[in-house]
Amino acid sequence: TIKNLTSDKDVIFNVNDGGADTEVMRALEVNGDVHVANTVYFTAETANTIGNGATGTIDWNTSQKQKVTITGTGITCNFTNPPGPCNVLLKVVQGDGSDVIATWDGDIKWPTNDTVPTLSTGNGDIDIISFYFDGTNYFGVASLDFA
């Protein structure tokens, strides 16, 4: 059961066990600073695979930490934009070592004259690509060749 409070931004998620509703979660929007005393973590990264000549889409609304295993060449990697500015991470795993993402999402800006990084080529190698999304464009930097 979903109940609205005084505004359309205040939403309570309730469980009805046959009697009274029990609140289990309240949607929260913070307009100000947030202090976290311990670690903020994600329960899991979202795993994707893009095969030879295929187009795959990384949906940043699913998770801000994504893994994509690439298995072929001529691969296109597109993004579904998150709802607002944020940092996101993409872990790219090589299938057999000869795999290549030929075309990246058109909203990505790369450093050094907009040059796309050359991904690692070893079987099972891992590259971590960090993106800052400003609401329109992604600004990407790569940490390459984790074996």
N, CA, C and O atoms as a GROMACS GRO file, in nm:
protein
  588
    1THR      N    1   0.084  -0.117   0.000
    1THR     CA    2   0.000   0.000   0.000
    1THR      C    3   0.089   0.123   0.000
    1THR      O    4   0.187   0.128   0.074
    2ILE      N    5   0.058   0.221  -0.080
    2ILE     CA    6   0.132   0.348  -0.083
    2ILE      C    7   0.036   0.458  -0.042
    2ILE      O    8  -0.073   0.471  -0.098
    3LYS      N    9   0.078   0.537   0.057
    3LYS     CA   10  -0.006   0.646   0.105
    3LYS      C   11   0.068   0.777   0.087
    3LYS      O   12   0.186   0.788   0.118
    4ASN      N   13  -0.002   0.876   0.036
    4ASN     CA   14   0.054   1.010   0.023
    4ASN      C   15   0.025   1.090   0.149
    4ASN      O   16  -0.082   1.080   0.208
    5LEU      N   17   0.125   1.170   0.189
    5LEU     CA   18   0.106   1.258   0.304
    5LEU      C   19   0.066   1.397   0.253
    5LEU      O   20  -0.014   1.408   0.161
    6THR      N   21   0.123   1.501   0.311
    6THR     CA   22   0.078   1.637   0.281
    6THR      C   23   0.120   1.688   0.145
    6THR      O   24   0.057   1.781   0.093
    7SER      N   25   0.223   1.631   0.083
    7SER     CA   26   0.264   1.676  -0.050
    7SER      C   27   0.293   1.554  -0.136
    7SER      O   28   0.300   1.442  -0.086
    8ASP      N   29   0.311   1.577  -0.266
    8ASP     CA   30   0.338   1.465  -0.355
    8ASP      C   31   0.480   1.411  -0.340
    8ASP      O   32   0.512   1.308  -0.399
    9LYS      N   33   0.567   1.479  -0.264
    9LYS     CA   34   0.702   1.430  -0.240
    9LYS      C   35   0.711   1.341  -0.117
    9LYS      O   36   0.808   1.268  -0.102
   10ASP      N   37   0.613   1.347  -0.029
   10ASP     CA   38   0.614   1.266   0.092
   10ASP      C   39   0.536   1.137   0.065
   10ASP      O   40   0.414   1.140   0.053
   11VAL      N   41   0.607   1.025   0.055
   11VAL     CA   42   0.542   0.898   0.027
   11VAL      C   43   0.585   0.797   0.132
   11VAL      O   44   0.703   0.784   0.163
   12ILE      N   45   0.488   0.726   0.187
   12ILE     CA   46   0.515   0.621   0.286
   12ILE      C   47   0.479   0.487   0.223
   12ILE      O   48   0.374   0.473   0.160
   13PHE      N   49   0.565   0.389   0.240
   13PHE     CA   50   0.537   0.254   0.195
   13PHE      C   51   0.493   0.173   0.317
   13PHE      O   52   0.567   0.162   0.415
   14ASN      N   53   0.374   0.117   0.309
   14ASN     CA   54   0.316   0.044   0.420
   14ASN      C   55   0.293  -0.103   0.384
   14ASN      O   56   0.277  -0.138   0.268
   15VAL      N   57   0.293  -0.187   0.486
   15VAL     CA   58   0.255  -0.326   0.472
   15VAL      C   59   0.126  -0.346   0.550
   15VAL      O   60   0.117  -0.307   0.666
   16ASN      N   61   0.028  -0.405   0.487
   16ASN     CA   62  -0.099  -0.432   0.554
   16ASN      C   63  -0.105  -0.581   0.583
   16ASN      O   64  -0.113  -0.662   0.491
   17ASP      N   65  -0.101  -0.617   0.711
   17ASP     CA   66  -0.102  -0.758   0.750
   17ASP      C   67  -0.242  -0.805   0.789
   17ASP      O   68  -0.257  -0.897   0.869
   18GLY      N   69  -0.343  -0.743   0.732
   18GLY     CA   70  -0.480  -0.782   0.763
   18GLY      C   71  -0.542  -0.693   0.868
   18GLY      O   72  -0.664  -0.692   0.884
   19GLY      N   73  -0.461  -0.619   0.938
   19GLY     CA   74  -0.511  -0.525   1.039
   19GLY      C   75  -0.468  -0.386   1.001
   19GLY      O   76  -0.496  -0.337   0.892
   20ALA      N   77  -0.400  -0.323   1.093
   20ALA     CA   78  -0.352  -0.187   1.069
   20ALA      C   79  -0.230  -0.188   0.977
   20ALA      O   80  -0.154  -0.285   0.974
   21ASP      N   81  -0.213  -0.078   0.901
   21ASP     CA   82  -0.094  -0.063   0.817
   21ASP      C   83   0.028  -0.044   0.906
   21ASP      O   84   0.019   0.021   1.010
   22THR      N   85   0.142  -0.101   0.865
   22THR     CA   86   0.268  -0.083   0.935
   22THR      C   87   0.366  -0.017   0.840
   22THR      O   88   0.392  -0.068   0.732
   23GLU      N   89   0.420   0.099   0.880
   23GLU     CA   90   0.515   0.170   0.795
   23GLU      C   91   0.645   0.092   0.792
   23GLU      O   92   0.700   0.059   0.897
   24VAL      N   93   0.697   0.064   0.670
   24VAL     CA   94   0.823  -0.007   0.656
   24VAL      C   95   0.933   0.078   0.593
   24VAL      O   96   1.051   0.049   0.609
   25MET      N   97   0.893   0.182   0.521
   25MET     CA   98   0.993   0.269   0.461
   25MET      C   99   0.928   0.402   0.423
   25MET      O  100   0.812   0.406   0.381
   26ARG      N  101   1.003   0.507   0.438
   26ARG     CA  102   0.955   0.639   0.398
   26ARG      C  103   1.053   0.694   0.294
   26ARG      O  104   1.174   0.694   0.316
   27ALA      N  105   1.001   0.739   0.183
   27ALA     CA  106   1.086   0.802   0.082
   27ALA      C  107   1.144   0.929   0.143
   27ALA      O  108   1.076   1.001   0.217
   28LEU      N  109   1.270   0.956   0.113
   28LEU     CA  110   1.339   1.066   0.175
   28LEU      C  111   1.410   1.151   0.071
   28LEU      O  112   1.482   1.099  -0.014
   29GLU      N  113   1.388   1.279   0.077
   29GLU     CA  114   1.460   1.373  -0.006
   29GLU      C  115   1.524   1.473   0.087
   29GLU      O  116   1.457   1.536   0.169
   30VAL      N  117   1.656   1.488   0.075
   30VAL     CA  118   1.731   1.580   0.161
   30VAL      C  119   1.769   1.703   0.081
   30VAL      O  120   1.829   1.692  -0.026
   31ASN      N  121   1.734   1.819   0.133
   31ASN     CA  122   1.770   1.943   0.070
   31ASN      C  123   1.869   2.013   0.163
   31ASN      O  124   1.832   2.104   0.237
   32GLY      N  125   1.994   1.968   0.160
   32GLY     CA  126   2.097   2.021   0.248
   32GLY      C  127   2.209   1.920   0.262
   32GLY      O  128   2.223   1.830   0.179
   33ASP      N  129   2.288   1.934   0.366
   33ASP     CA  130   2.402   1.846   0.389
   33ASP      C  131   2.359   1.714   0.451
   33ASP      O  132   2.262   1.708   0.528
   34VAL      N  133   2.433   1.609   0.418
   34VAL     CA  134   2.412   1.478   0.478
   34VAL      C  135   2.547   1.434   0.534
   34VAL      O  136   2.648   1.438   0.463
   35HIS      N  137   2.550   1.393   0.658
   35HIS     CA  138   2.671   1.342   0.721
   35HIS      C  139   2.652   1.194   0.747
   35HIS      O  140   2.552   1.152   0.806
   36VAL      N  141   2.749   1.115   0.703
   36VAL     CA  142   2.745   0.970   0.725
   36VAL      C  143   2.864   0.936   0.813
   36VAL      O  144   2.979   0.964   0.776
   37ALA      N  145   2.838   0.877   0.927
   37ALA     CA  146   2.944   0.845   1.021
   37ALA      C  147   3.022   0.720   0.979
   37ALA      O  148   3.139   0.706   1.014
   38ASN      N  149   2.959   0.632   0.906
   38ASN     CA  150   3.024   0.508   0.862
   38ASN      C  151   3.017   0.498   0.710
   38ASN      O  152   2.994   0.598   0.642
   39THR      N  153   3.035   0.382   0.659
   39THR     CA  154   3.041   0.359   0.516
   39THR      C  155   2.903   0.353   0.452
   39THR      O  156   2.810   0.292   0.505
   40VAL      N  157   2.890   0.416   0.338
   40VAL     CA  158   2.772   0.401   0.255
   40VAL      C  159   2.810   0.299   0.147
   40VAL      O  160   2.914   0.315   0.082
   41TYR      N  161   2.730   0.197   0.128
   41TYR     CA  162   2.766   0.095   0.030
   41TYR      C  163   2.643   0.051  -0.049
   41TYR      O  164   2.529   0.081  -0.013
   42PHE      N  165   2.670  -0.019  -0.156
   42PHE     CA  166   2.566  -0.073  -0.242
   42PHE      C  167   2.561  -0.223  -0.221
   42PHE      O  168   2.665  -0.286  -0.201
   43THR      N  169   2.443  -0.281  -0.224
   43THR     CA  170   2.431  -0.424  -0.197
   43THR      C  171   2.497  -0.508  -0.304
   43THR      O  172   2.547  -0.616  -0.274
   44ALA      N  173   2.499  -0.462  -0.428
   44ALA     CA  174   2.562  -0.537  -0.537
   44ALA      C  175   2.577  -0.448  -0.658
   44ALA      O  176   2.504  -0.351  -0.676
   45GLU      N  177   2.674  -0.484  -0.742
   45GLU     CA  178   2.684  -0.417  -0.870
   45GLU      C  179   2.587  -0.487  -0.965
   45GLU      O  180   2.555  -0.604  -0.947
   46THR      N  181   2.542  -0.415  -1.064
   46THR     CA  182   2.454  -0.473  -1.164
   46THR      C  183   2.540  -0.528  -1.277
   46THR      O  184   2.625  -0.456  -1.331
   47ALA      N  185   2.518  -0.654  -1.314
   47ALA     CA  186   2.600  -0.720  -1.416
   47ALA      C  187   2.529  -0.719  -1.552
   47ALA      O  188   2.409  -0.743  -1.561
   48ASN      N  189   2.607  -0.690  -1.655
   48ASN     CA  190   2.560  -0.687  -1.794
   48ASN      C  191   2.661  -0.760  -1.881
   48ASN      O  192   2.778  -0.771  -1.844
   49THR      N  193   2.617  -0.809  -1.995
   49THR     CA  194   2.707  -0.866  -2.096
   49THR      C  195   2.667  -0.810  -2.231
   49THR      O  196   2.548  -0.804  -2.265
   50ILE      N  197   2.767  -0.768  -2.308
   50ILE     CA  198   2.741  -0.720  -2.444
   50ILE      C  199   2.826  -0.806  -2.537
   50ILE      O  200   2.948  -0.812  -2.523
   51GLY      N  201   2.761  -0.871  -2.632
   51GLY     CA  202   2.828  -0.962  -2.723
   51GLY      C  203   2.872  -0.898  -2.854
   51GLY      O  204   2.854  -0.778  -2.875
   52ASN      N  205   2.928  -0.979  -2.939
   52ASN     CA  206   2.986  -0.938  -3.066
   52ASN      C  207   2.888  -0.858  -3.152
   52ASN      O  208   2.780  -0.908  -3.186
   53GLY      N  209   2.926  -0.736  -3.187
   53GLY     CA  210   2.846  -0.652  -3.274
   53GLY      C  211   2.716  -0.600  -3.214
   53GLY      O  212   2.636  -0.538  -3.284
   54ALA      N  213   2.695  -0.623  -3.086
   54ALA     CA  214   2.568  -0.586  -3.022
   54ALA      C  215   2.575  -0.448  -2.960
   54ALA      O  216   2.682  -0.392  -2.938
   55THR      N  217   2.456  -0.394  -2.934
   55THR     CA  218   2.442  -0.269  -2.859
   55THR      C  219   2.386  -0.303  -2.722
   55THR      O  220   2.283  -0.369  -2.712
   56GLY      N  221   2.454  -0.257  -2.619
   56GLY     CA  222   2.407  -0.277  -2.482
   56GLY      C  223   2.383  -0.143  -2.415
   56GLY      O  224   2.444  -0.042  -2.451
   57THR      N  225   2.293  -0.143  -2.319
   57THR     CA  226   2.262  -0.019  -2.247
   57THR      C  227   2.286  -0.038  -2.099
   57THR      O  228   2.235  -0.131  -2.038
   58ILE      N  229   2.366   0.051  -2.042
   58ILE     CA  230   2.390   0.054  -1.898
   58ILE      C  231   2.286   0.149  -1.840
   58ILE      O  232   2.285   0.268  -1.873
   59ASP      N  233   2.200   0.098  -1.753
   59ASP     CA  234   2.093   0.179  -1.693
   59ASP      C  235   2.139   0.226  -1.556
   59ASP      O  236   2.136   0.150  -1.459
   60TRP      N  237   2.180   0.352  -1.547
   60TRP     CA  238   2.230   0.408  -1.421
   60TRP      C  239   2.118   0.428  -1.319
   60TRP      O  240   2.146   0.460  -1.204
   61ASN      N  241   1.993   0.409  -1.358
   61ASN     CA  242   1.882   0.415  -1.263
   61ASN      C  243   1.872   0.285  -1.184
   61ASN      O  244   1.812   0.283  -1.076
   62THR      N  245   1.929   0.177  -1.237
   62THR     CA  246   1.929   0.048  -1.168
   62THR      C  247   2.033   0.046  -1.057
   62THR      O  248   2.007  -0.002  -0.947
   63SER      N  249   2.152   0.097  -1.088
   63SER     CA  250   2.261   0.099  -0.992
   63SER      C  251   2.368   0.196  -1.041
   63SER      O  252   2.389   0.210  -1.161
   64GLN      N  253   2.434   0.264  -0.948
   64GLN     CA  254   2.543   0.352  -0.985
   64GLN      C  255   2.676   0.279  -0.994
   64GLN      O  256   2.779   0.339  -1.023
   65LYS      N  257   2.675   0.150  -0.968
   65LYS     CA  258   2.792   0.064  -0.981
   65LYS      C  259   2.753  -0.048  -1.077
   65LYS      O  260   2.669  -0.132  -1.043
   66GLN      N  261   2.813  -0.050  -1.196
   66GLN     CA  262   2.776  -0.147  -1.298
   66GLN      C  263   2.899  -0.222  -1.347
   66GLN      O  264   3.010  -0.168  -1.349
   67LYS      N  265   2.876  -0.347  -1.385
   67LYS     CA  266   2.980  -0.430  -1.447
   67LYS      C  267   2.930  -0.473  -1.583
   67LYS      O  268   2.815  -0.516  -1.597
   68VAL      N  269   3.016  -0.462  -1.685
   68VAL     CA  270   2.981  -0.512  -1.817
   68VAL      C  271   3.093  -0.603  -1.864
   68VAL      O  272   3.210  -0.565  -1.866
   69THR      N  273   3.056  -0.724  -1.903
   69THR     CA  274   3.151  -0.817  -1.964
   69THR      C  275   3.132  -0.805  -2.115
   69THR      O  276   3.021  -0.819  -2.166
   70ILE      N  277   3.243  -0.780  -2.186
   70ILE     CA  278   3.234  -0.766  -2.331
   70ILE      C  279   3.292  -0.891  -2.396
   70ILE      O  280   3.397  -0.942  -2.355
   71THR      N  281   3.222  -0.940  -2.498
   71THR     CA  282   3.261  -1.064  -2.563
   71THR      C  283   3.251  -1.048  -2.715
   71THR      O  284   3.162  -1.105  -2.778
   72GLY      N  285   3.342  -0.972  -2.771
   72GLY     CA  286   3.343  -0.955  -2.916
   72GLY      C  287   3.393  -0.818  -2.954
   72GLY      O  288   3.448  -0.744  -2.872
   73THR      N  289   3.374  -0.785  -3.080
   73THR     CA  290   3.416  -0.655  -3.131
   73THR      C  291   3.295  -0.584  -3.190
   73THR      O  292   3.187  -0.642  -3.201
   74GLY      N  293   3.312  -0.458  -3.226
   74GLY     CA  294   3.202  -0.383  -3.284
   74GLY      C  295   3.090  -0.356  -3.185
   74GLY      O  296   2.975  -0.339  -3.224
   75ILE      N  297   3.124  -0.353  -3.057
   75ILE     CA  298   3.025  -0.335  -2.950
   75ILE      C  299   2.993  -0.187  -2.933
   75ILE      O  300   3.081  -0.102  -2.941
   76THR      N  301   2.865  -0.158  -2.909
   76THR     CA  302   2.820  -0.023  -2.876
   76THR      C  303   2.769  -0.024  -2.732
   76THR      O  304   2.691  -0.111  -2.694
   77CYS      N  305   2.814   0.073  -2.653
   77CYS     CA  306   2.774   0.083  -2.513
   77CYS      C  307   2.704   0.216  -2.490
   77CYS      O  308   2.768   0.321  -2.492
   78ASN      N  309   2.573   0.211  -2.468
   78ASN     CA  310   2.493   0.330  -2.442
   78ASN      C  311   2.456   0.338  -2.294
   78ASN      O  312   2.464   0.239  -2.222
   79PHE      N  313   2.417   0.458  -2.249
   79PHE     CA  314   2.377   0.479  -2.110
   79PHE      C  315   2.234   0.529  -2.103
   79PHE      O  316   2.188   0.604  -2.190
   80THR      N  317   2.162   0.486  -1.999
   80THR     CA  318   2.036   0.548  -1.960
   80THR      C  319   2.071   0.644  -1.848
   80THR      O  320   2.123   0.601  -1.744
   81ASN      N  321   2.045   0.772  -1.865
   81ASN     CA  322   2.088   0.874  -1.770
   81ASN      C  323   2.021   0.858  -1.634
   81ASN      O  324   1.903   0.824  -1.626
   82PRO      N  325   2.098   0.884  -1.526
   82PRO     CA  326   2.037   0.890  -1.393
   82PRO      C  327   1.951   1.017  -1.382
   82PRO      O  328   1.957   1.102  -1.470
   83PRO      N  329   1.873   1.029  -1.275
   83PRO     CA  330   1.782   1.144  -1.265
   83PRO      C  331   1.849   1.278  -1.243
   83PRO      O  332   1.785   1.382  -1.261
   84GLY      N  333   1.976   1.280  -1.204
   84GLY     CA  334   2.042   1.407  -1.180
   84GLY      C  335   2.192   1.389  -1.168
   84GLY      O  336   2.242   1.277  -1.181
   85PRO      N  337   2.266   1.497  -1.144
   85PRO     CA  338   2.412   1.491  -1.133
   85PRO      C  339   2.458   1.390  -1.028
   85PRO      O  340   2.402   1.382  -0.919
   86CYS      N  341   2.562   1.314  -1.063
   86CYS     CA  342   2.616   1.213  -0.971
   86CYS      C  343   2.745   1.156  -1.027
   86CYS      O  344   2.786   1.187  -1.139
   87ASN      N  345   2.809   1.071  -0.948
   87ASN     CA  346   2.925   0.994  -0.991
   87ASN      C  347   2.881   0.850  -1.010
   87ASN      O  348   2.806   0.796  -0.928
   88VAL      N  349   2.927   0.787  -1.119
   88VAL     CA  350   2.894   0.647  -1.145
   88VAL      C  351   3.022   0.574  -1.185
   88VAL      O  352   3.116   0.636  -1.235
   89LEU      N  353   3.024   0.442  -1.162
   89LEU     CA  354   3.141   0.360  -1.195
   89LEU      C  355   3.101   0.244  -1.284
   89LEU      O  356   3.000   0.178  -1.262
   90LEU      N  357   3.183   0.220  -1.386
   90LEU     CA  358   3.162   0.107  -1.476
   90LEU      C  359   3.286   0.018  -1.474
   90LEU      O  360   3.397   0.063  -1.503
   91LYS      N  361   3.266  -0.108  -1.438
   91LYS     CA  362   3.374  -0.207  -1.442
   91LYS      C  363   3.358  -0.286  -1.573
   91LYS      O  364   3.257  -0.353  -1.594
   92VAL      N  365   3.459  -0.277  -1.660
   92VAL     CA  366   3.457  -0.347  -1.788
   92VAL      C  367   3.547  -0.469  -1.777
   92VAL      O  368   3.665  -0.457  -1.746
   93VAL      N  369   3.490  -0.586  -1.802
   93VAL     CA  370   3.564  -0.712  -1.793
   93VAL      C  371   3.581  -0.768  -1.935
   93VAL      O  372   3.484  -0.782  -2.010
   94GLN      N  373   3.706  -0.799  -1.970
   94GLN     CA  374   3.735  -0.860  -2.100
   94GLN      C  375   3.691  -1.006  -2.099
   94GLN      O  376   3.718  -1.080  -2.004
   95GLY      N  377   3.622  -1.048  -2.206
   95GLY     CA  378   3.584  -1.188  -2.220
   95GLY      C  379   3.705  -1.274  -2.253
   95GLY      O  380   3.749  -1.353  -2.170
   96ASP      N  381   3.760  -1.259  -2.374
   96ASP     CA  382   3.875  -1.340  -2.414
   96ASP      C  383   4.000  -1.258  -2.440
   96ASP      O  384   4.104  -1.313  -2.476
   97GLY      N  385   3.992  -1.127  -2.423
   97GLY     CA  386   4.109  -1.042  -2.439
   97GLY      C  387   4.117  -0.970  -2.571
   97GLY      O  388   4.198  -0.879  -2.587
   98SER      N  389   4.034  -1.007  -2.667
   98SER     CA  390   4.036  -0.938  -2.797
   98SER      C  391   3.911  -0.853  -2.816
   98SER      O  392   3.880  -0.812  -2.928
   99ASP      N  393   3.841  -0.827  -2.708
   99ASP     CA  394   3.711  -0.760  -2.714
   99ASP      C  395   3.728  -0.609  -2.713
   99ASP      O  396   3.818  -0.556  -2.648
  100VAL      N  397   3.639  -0.539  -2.785
  100VAL     CA  398   3.652  -0.395  -2.802
  100VAL      C  399   3.515  -0.329  -2.800
  100VAL      O  400   3.422  -0.374  -2.867
  101ILE      N  401   3.504  -0.221  -2.720
  101ILE     CA  402   3.387  -0.135  -2.730
  101ILE      C  403   3.419  -0.033  -2.838
  101ILE      O  404   3.502   0.056  -2.818
  102ALA      N  405   3.353  -0.046  -2.953
  102ALA     CA  406   3.383   0.040  -3.067
  102ALA      C  407   3.316   0.176  -3.056
  102ALA      O  408   3.373   0.277  -3.098
  103THR      N  409   3.196   0.179  -2.997
  103THR     CA  410   3.121   0.304  -2.988
  103THR      C  411   3.068   0.323  -2.848
  103THR      O  412   2.998   0.237  -2.795
  104TRP      N  413   3.102   0.436  -2.787
  104TRP     CA  414   3.053   0.471  -2.655
  104TRP      C  415   2.937   0.568  -2.667
  104TRP      O  416   2.919   0.632  -2.771
  105ASP      N  417   2.858   0.580  -2.561
  105ASP     CA  418   2.748   0.675  -2.555
  105ASP      C  419   2.797   0.813  -2.600
  105ASP      O  420   2.906   0.856  -2.562
  106GLY      N  421   2.718   0.881  -2.681
  106GLY     CA  422   2.757   1.009  -2.738
  106GLY      C  423   2.767   1.124  -2.639
  106GLY      O  424   2.820   1.230  -2.673
  107ASP      N  425   2.717   1.105  -2.516
  107ASP     CA  426   2.722   1.211  -2.414
  107ASP      C  427   2.850   1.209  -2.332
  107ASP      O  428   2.863   1.287  -2.238
  108ILE      N  429   2.945   1.121  -2.366
  108ILE     CA  430   3.069   1.108  -2.287
  108ILE      C  431   3.175   1.204  -2.341
  108ILE      O  432   3.200   1.211  -2.461
  109LYS      N  433   3.236   1.277  -2.248
  109LYS     CA  434   3.351   1.361  -2.277
  109LYS      C  435   3.473   1.292  -2.214
  109LYS      O  436   3.472   1.262  -2.095
  110TRP      N  437   3.577   1.268  -2.294
  110TRP     CA  438   3.699   1.204  -2.246
  110TRP      C  439   3.810   1.307  -2.238
  110TRP      O  440   3.809   1.405  -2.313
  111PRO      N  441   3.908   1.289  -2.148
  111PRO     CA  442   4.020   1.384  -2.142
  111PRO      C  443   4.113   1.369  -2.262
  111PRO      O  444   4.091   1.284  -2.348
  112THR      N  445   4.215   1.450  -2.268
  112THR     CA  446   4.317   1.447  -2.372
  112THR      C  447   4.254   1.453  -2.511
  112THR      O  448   4.258   1.356  -2.587
  113ASN      N  449   4.199   1.567  -2.542
  113ASN     CA  450   4.141   1.591  -2.675
  113ASN      C  451   4.028   1.494  -2.708
  113ASN      O  452   4.011   1.455  -2.824
  114ASP      N  453   3.953   1.456  -2.607
  114ASP     CA  454   3.836   1.370  -2.625
  114ASP      C  455   3.872   1.232  -2.682
  114ASP      O  456   3.796   1.175  -2.760
  115THR      N  457   3.989   1.179  -2.643
  115THR     CA  458   4.035   1.049  -2.690
  115THR      C  459   3.982   0.938  -2.600
  115THR      O  460   4.007   0.938  -2.479
  116VAL      N  461   3.910   0.845  -2.660
  116VAL     CA  462   3.856   0.730  -2.586
  116VAL      C  463   3.972   0.644  -2.540
  116VAL      O  464   4.063   0.616  -2.619
  117PRO      N  465   3.974   0.599  -2.413
  117PRO     CA  466   4.084   0.515  -2.367
  117PRO      C  467   4.085   0.379  -2.436
  117PRO      O  468   3.979   0.326  -2.471
  118THR      N  469   4.204   0.323  -2.456
  118THR     CA  470   4.218   0.189  -2.512
  118THR      C  471   4.208   0.090  -2.396
  118THR      O  472   4.289   0.092  -2.304
  119LEU      N  473   4.106   0.004  -2.401
  119LEU     CA  474   4.084  -0.090  -2.293
  119LEU      C  475   4.190  -0.199  -2.290
  119LEU      O  476   4.256  -0.225  -2.391
  120SER      N  477   4.204  -0.263  -2.175
  120SER     CA  478   4.299  -0.373  -2.158
  120SER      C  479   4.264  -0.488  -2.252
  120SER      O  480   4.148  -0.502  -2.293
  121THR      N  481   4.364  -0.570  -2.285
  121THR     CA  482   4.342  -0.675  -2.383
  121THR      C  483   4.372  -0.815  -2.332
  121THR      O  484   4.372  -0.910  -2.411
  122GLY      N  485   4.397  -0.831  -2.203
  122GLY     CA  486   4.422  -0.964  -2.150
  122GLY      C  487   4.293  -1.037  -2.114
  122GLY      O  488   4.196  -0.974  -2.073
  123ASN      N  489   4.292  -1.167  -2.131
  123ASN     CA  490   4.176  -1.248  -2.097
  123ASN      C  491   4.137  -1.225  -1.951
  123ASN      O  492   4.216  -1.253  -1.861
  124GLY      N  493   4.017  -1.175  -1.928
  124GLY     CA  494   3.968  -1.149  -1.792
  124GLY      C  495   4.015  -1.018  -1.731
  124GLY      O  496   3.982  -0.989  -1.616
  125ASP      N  497   4.092  -0.939  -1.806
  125ASP     CA  498   4.138  -0.810  -1.753
  125ASP      C  499   4.019  -0.721  -1.717
  125ASP      O  500   3.910  -0.732  -1.775
  126ILE      N  501   4.042  -0.633  -1.622
  126ILE     CA  502   3.936  -0.544  -1.574
  126ILE      C  503   3.984  -0.400  -1.585
  126ILE      O  504   4.097  -0.366  -1.548
  127ASP      N  505   3.896  -0.315  -1.637
  127ASP     CA  506   3.917  -0.171  -1.641
  127ASP      C  507   3.805  -0.106  -1.563
  127ASP      O  508   3.689  -0.146  -1.575
  128ILE      N  509   3.838  -0.004  -1.484
  128ILE     CA  510   3.738   0.070  -1.407
  128ILE      C  511   3.728   0.209  -1.470
  128ILE      O  512   3.827   0.281  -1.480
  129ILE      N  513   3.607   0.245  -1.511
  129ILE     CA  514   3.586   0.376  -1.572
  129ILE      C  515   3.493   0.456  -1.483
  129ILE      O  516   3.380   0.415  -1.455
  130SER      N  517   3.542   0.571  -1.438
  130SER     CA  518   3.465   0.661  -1.351
  130SER      C  519   3.404   0.771  -1.436
  130SER      O  520   3.470   0.827  -1.524
  131PHE      N  521   3.278   0.801  -1.408
  131PHE     CA  522   3.211   0.908  -1.479
  131PHE      C  523   3.150   1.006  -1.380
  131PHE      O  524   3.090   0.966  -1.280
  132TYR      N  525   3.166   1.134  -1.411
  132TYR     CA  526   3.090   1.238  -1.342
  132TYR      C  527   2.981   1.280  -1.440
  132TYR      O  528   3.011   1.323  -1.551
  133PHE      N  529   2.855   1.268  -1.399
  133PHE     CA  530   2.742   1.308  -1.482
  133PHE      C  531   2.690   1.441  -1.429
  133PHE      O  532   2.653   1.451  -1.312
  134ASP      N  533   2.686   1.543  -1.516
  134ASP     CA  534   2.644   1.677  -1.472
  134ASP      C  535   2.498   1.706  -1.504
  134ASP      O  536   2.453   1.820  -1.492
  135GLY      N  537   2.425   1.605  -1.543
  135GLY     CA  538   2.285   1.622  -1.580
  135GLY      C  539   2.266   1.621  -1.730
  135GLY      O  540   2.154   1.604  -1.780
  136THR      N  541   2.376   1.639  -1.804
  136THR     CA  542   2.372   1.637  -1.951
  136THR      C  543   2.480   1.548  -2.009
  136THR      O  544   2.453   1.461  -2.092
  137ASN      N  545   2.604   1.570  -1.964
  137ASN     CA  546   2.720   1.497  -2.016
  137ASN      C  547   2.787   1.413  -1.909
  137ASN      O  548   2.775   1.440  -1.789
  138TYR      N  549   2.859   1.311  -1.955
  138TYR     CA  550   2.944   1.229  -1.868
  138TYR      C  551   3.088   1.270  -1.895
  138TYR      O  552   3.127   1.288  -2.010
  139PHE      N  553   3.166   1.285  -1.789
  139PHE     CA  554   3.307   1.314  -1.801
  139PHE      C  555   3.379   1.190  -1.748
  139PHE      O  556   3.374   1.161  -1.629
  140GLY      N  557   3.446   1.117  -1.839
  140GLY     CA  558   3.500   0.987  -1.804
  140GLY      C  559   3.650   0.982  -1.794
  140GLY      O  560   3.721   1.045  -1.873
  141VAL      N  561   3.700   0.907  -1.695
  141VAL     CA  562   3.842   0.877  -1.682
  141VAL      C  563   3.855   0.729  -1.652
  141VAL      O  564   3.771   0.670  -1.584
  142ALA      N  565   3.962   0.668  -1.704
  142ALA     CA  566   3.977   0.523  -1.694
  142ALA      C  567   4.099   0.486  -1.610
  142ALA      O  568   4.205   0.548  -1.619
  143SER      N  569   4.083   0.384  -1.529
  143SER     CA  570   4.192   0.316  -1.459
  143SER      C  571   4.201   0.178  -1.523
  143SER      O  572   4.108   0.098  -1.512
  144LEU      N  573   4.313   0.152  -1.590
  144LEU     CA  574   4.320   0.037  -1.678
  144LEU      C  575   4.407  -0.076  -1.626
  144LEU      O  576   4.498  -0.058  -1.546
  145ASP      N  577   4.373  -0.194  -1.676
  145ASP     CA  578   4.458  -0.314  -1.667
  145ASP      C  579   4.472  -0.374  -1.529
  145ASP      O  580   4.583  -0.399  -1.481
  146PHE      N  581   4.358  -0.396  -1.464
  146PHE     CA  582   4.358  -0.475  -1.342
  146PHE      C  583   4.350  -0.621  -1.386
  146PHE      O  584   4.256  -0.659  -1.456
  147ALA      N  585   4.444  -0.700  -1.347
  147ALA     CA  586   4.447  -0.841  -1.392
  147ALA      C  587   4.385  -0.933  -1.286
  147ALA      O  588   4.378  -1.054  -1.306
   0.00000   0.00000   0.00000
